[in-house]
Amino acid sequence: MRAPSAIRLGDHVANALKNDVPVVALESTIFTHGLPRPRNIEVAIEGEEIIRAAGAVPATIGVHRGVPVVGLTHEEISELAEDDDADKASIRELPLGAVTKKNAGTTIAATAFLAKAVGIDVFATGGLGGVHHGAEKTFDESADLVALSKTSIVLISSGAKAILDIGATLERFETLSVPVVGYRTNRYPGFYVTDSGFEVNARADSPEDIATMLTAQRDLGIRSGILIANPVPEDEQLDPAELDGVVERAWAAAEKDGIKGQASTPYLLDFIRRATQDRSLEVNVALYKNNVRLASEVAKALIDREN
């Protein structure tokens, strides 16, 4: 597939796609807005190294000086990660870079959109956006949900972020006809914990199962993606009871400080990080790496099916 002219394709990604080498897409808001320095750059590079060690090619996606890039270089990753003025770009913000010329981390929605535009089938992230509490009044719902309903890609995450309304998020995925598939589990993970308290109605037990699902979905002409719910290993999760209390305090603090909209997620996650003395950060990193490993295996399984 030829990349649209508005997207710059990194040479390493272009060569991999041309030669049927498995490619895994990675988002950039995790290091522009999600993790503190210098851990943000370290995790970004570690994620890429995990993919390479598995025999695949990483495609870290972001907006560099106004231009959407699929396959940022290490120098560009560092620039975005150290830019205090970097924006957060969902799909609607992508055209704005042509005017602002600013750096931006791409959200799940924008990353999935850009990955699919150049022919990448697998995307690994940490936590997913979803429906916020009180959305029946505010309509505060992540664009990630709608994007996944329109983008044929395998998205591997460890559940919706802990600050969200998980039940409502799963209901919206059902309405949008997005399959939510547990990886070796029948329970929907809760980001920092293995079990959110909700079930999933489908599971996959191998990377090959996931590859088969995507192939069948496309053969049927279904345009949505597939959400793979890959729980953080149980021995690396936060204590669920502790997390419940911290999340409740985080919401109270956000309301007191008047935090709303796109500012809510980084504010709340930072509150949780500080309240758990960085233990939530370590869980976030652990689940992200776990998802990257699985994504590499799925990308390889897809290439094997095609060949």
N, C-alpha and C positions, 0 to 999 in steps of 0.2 A: 504494500500500500504506500502511495506517495503522500508525504506530509503536506498539509495545506501551507501555502506560502506565508501565512501569518505566524506559523509555528517554526521555531528553530529546533532542528533535530540534532542532538549530539552525535558526533562521528561514531562513537562506540555503540550507540543504540542503532543508528542507521545500518552499520555493518552487521550487527546481530540480526536485525529484522530481515535484511537481505539474504542472509545465509541460514535462516531457520534455526537460529540459536535462541533458546528460551530467554525471555525478558520479563523482569518484574518491575512494575511502576511503584514509586515511592512518593509520598506527598512531602511538602516542604513546610507546612505550618507547624509541624512538630518541632522544627528547629528555628523557625522565625518567631513563633508565639507560644509554643507549648512547653519547652524545656529551658531551664536557666543556663547561662553561660558558666563555664565552657563545656558543660555536659551536652549542650545542644549539638555542637559540631562533632563531638566525639561519637554520639549516638548515630548521627547522620552517616558518618564514615563507616562505623561498625556495621550498620545495616547493609551498606553496599558491599562490605567485605564478606558478610555472611552469604550474600547472593552469589558472589564470585566463587567462594569456596564450594558452593553447591553445584557449580557448573553452569550458572546462568549469568545474565548481564543485568546490572541495575540501571534503572532509568529514573533518577530523581528529577521531579518535575517542579518548576517554579517560574516566576516571572522575573527576568533579569533585565533591569533598566528598561522596563516597559514591554519587553518581548517575551511571550510564553516560550519556555524551553523544555523540551523533553530530553533529559540527559544532561543535567548540569555538571560542569566540571567541579573538582574539589575546590578550586579557587572561587568559583561562583557560589558554591555552597557556603563557603566561609564568608563571602561578602554579604550574602543574604542573612546569614546567622548573626552577623555583627552589626547589621544595619538597624539602628534604633528607630528609624522612620519607615521601616518596611511595612507595607500594607498587608492586609489579609484579603486574598482574592477568591471569591466564588465565581461561578460562571458569569454572572452579570457584570463583575468588575474587570474581566479580562480585556475588553476593548478599551477601557479607560487608560491602560498603560501606554497606548499609542500616543496619548496626549501628555500624561504625567511623567512618563519615562522613569517611573519609580520601580524599585524592587518590591516584590510581593511573594509571600508564601501562599501556595495554592491549597485550598480546602479539599476535602474529599470529593465534593461535587466537581470542582474545576479540574482536579487531578484526573478523575475518571474520564471526564470529557476529553481532555487533552490526550490521555493515554489511548483511548479508543480511536481518536482522530488519526493516529499514526499507526494503528494496528496492534497495540499491546492488549493482551487478553487478561492479565492477572495483576492485581494491585494489592499491596499489603499496607495496612495502617495499624493504628493502635485502637482508639475508640471512635465510634461513629456518632455523628450528629443525629438529632431526633426531635421529638416533640417535648417542648418545655412545659413544666408545671404551669397551669393557668392558661394554656394555649386556647382554651375555649373562649377566652375573652381577648387575649392579646394576639392570637394567630401566630405566636412565636414558634415556628417550626423550621427546622434546618432544611436548606435546599438540597442537602445530601440525599434525602429521601426521594424527592422528585427526580433528581439526576439519575439515581440508580434505577428508577422505573423506566428510564429512556436510554440507558447505556448498557449494551451487552458486554459485560465484563464480570470476572470473578473478583469480588471484594472480600478480603479476609480481615476481620477485625475481632476484637475481644468483647463485643457488645457495645451498646450505646453508652455514652459517658454517664458516670454514676449520678450526675446532677439532674438527669432527665427523667421524664415520665416514661418508664420502660413499657408499661402496659399500653399506653396510648401510641407509643412508637411502633410496637409490634402490630397493633391494629391498623396503623397507617400503611405499614408494609403489606399487610393483607389486602387492603383496599387498592393499593398500587400494583398488585400482582407481582410483588418481589418475593421470590422464595427465600426463606430464612432457614438455613441448614446448619444444624449443630455438627461440629467435627468431633466425632467419637463421643457424643453426648446427646441426650434428649432434653437438656436444660439450656436456657438462654443465659449466657454469661453476663456478669454485671461489671465488666471493665476491671475494677480493682479486686473483684471477687469472682470465684468460678461460677456461682449460681445467683442469678438475679431474683429468683423466686418464680420465674415464668418458664413454661415449657416451649419447645419448638416442635413442629409437627413433621419434621424431616431430619434425617441425619446422614452423614457420609463417614465412612470408616477408612478411607484411603484417598490419596491425591488422585488416583485413577478414577475413583467414584466421582469426584468433583469435575474432572475433565469430561467424563461421560455426560454428566448433567448439563454442562455448558454446550456441548456438541448437540445433544438432543434438543435443548431449548432453541438453538439456532435453526436446527432442521425443521422445527415446528413453526418457525417464523416469529417467535416471541422476542420482543425487542428489549425486555428488561434484563438487568444483571442478576447475578446470584450472590446473595450475602451469606458468607460462611462465618459462623459464630464459633470462634476458636478460643476456649477459655484459658485464662492464665493458669499455669500449673498450680495445683492446690497448695503445695508447700511454699509457694511464692506469693500467695494472695494476702491482702490485708484481712484483719479480723473483721468479719461481717458486722458484728454488733458495734464495734468501734466506728466503722465507716458510717453506719446509719446516724450515729450521734454527730459526727463531724459534718456530714452533709447538711443536717438540719441547722447547725450553727452557721455553716457557710451561706445558706440561703437567707438566714436572718441578717447576717452582716451585709449581704448584697442589697437587700431591701433597705436597710438603714443608710447605706452609702449611695442609693439611687442608681445602682448598676443595672443596665438593661441592654437588650439587643445583642449584637456581636461581642460586646464587652463582657457579657455575662460568663461565657465559658472560661476564658483565661482567668478572670477574677476568681471564680469559684474553684477552679482547679489549683490555683496558687494558694488559696485559703486552705484547701485540703492538704496540700504539700507541707505548708508551714505547721498546720495543726498536727500532722503525723510525724513531724521532725524528719521530713524527706523520705519516709518509708513509702509513701504513695508514689514518689518519683521513681524509686527503685522498682516498684511493681509495674509502673508504666513502661519502663525500659525493658523489663523482663518479658512482658506480654508482647511488646513491639517486636523484639527479636524472635520470639516464638512464632509470631505471625509471618515474619519475613522468611523464616526457615520453611514453613508450610507453603508459602507462596512460591518459593523456588521449586519445590517438588511438584506443585500443581502445574507450573509453567513448563517444566520438563515433561510431565505426563501429557500435556496438550500437544507438544511438539511430537512426541512419540506416536500419538494417535494419528496425526496428520501425515506422518511418514510411514 
